[in-house]
């Protein structure tokens, strides 16, 4: 199987590359794609850069140019659900674009015509994640992840997203990558480790915890790949 691993930032992908040790790099469309073999699989990795556009483009390239069969996303996110603490892991049951707004046409928030309102992740990969978490004695929350081209760092916006979309975490790439996977009918898995609270202190917390939380997500993903 050819497994694509995508993150948004270098910090989210580097721990995985370090673990693999040996890989090739190819530069394409202002992005680097790393290929290697691991646990009997062909692997292609990339970090897309931040936001919905760059991440959707990288995901497309992973399918079109590298022929990925499945796509696993790992990265960090802001917490919306009160039970989530910094360093905790959440997997998306589904994801939605919180900044998509076509209400003038009677569409609900987050809905874009001819796309899914909430993009579903792959149930088989989600079950595998739960199995891995149980083996590691790790608590794993499954919930809705909301994405948009905004870094959420204030209570008002945070509560709005949480209430409008019943979302448990917010970030900037999951739903766009999920949409690409849905269009290609490819299994999609979305994992986030919490880096901040999405409140007023989010920027400071993010800078402090990006690296450690990104590593937690990366290490979990490696364990998952070993079981696919
Ligand atoms: N520090 C970077 C910007 C980081 S943007 C710079 O200065 O260039 C935040 C990244 O982490 C995005 O990739 C997003 O997916 C995720 N993220 C973490 N916490 C977030 C939050 N509170 N709101 C939105 N995205 C968040």
Boltz pocket constraint, residues with backbone or C-beta under 6 A from the ligand:
constraints:
  - pocket:
      binder: B
      contacts: [[A, 8], [A, 9], [A, 50], [A, 51], [A, 75], [A, 76], [A, 77], [A, 78], [A, 79], [A, 148], [A, 150], [A, 151], [A, 152], [A, 153], [A, 170], [A, 171], [A, 172], [A, 173], [A, 195], [A, 196], [A, 197], [A, 198], [A, 199], [A, 202], [A, 206]]
      max_distance: 6.0
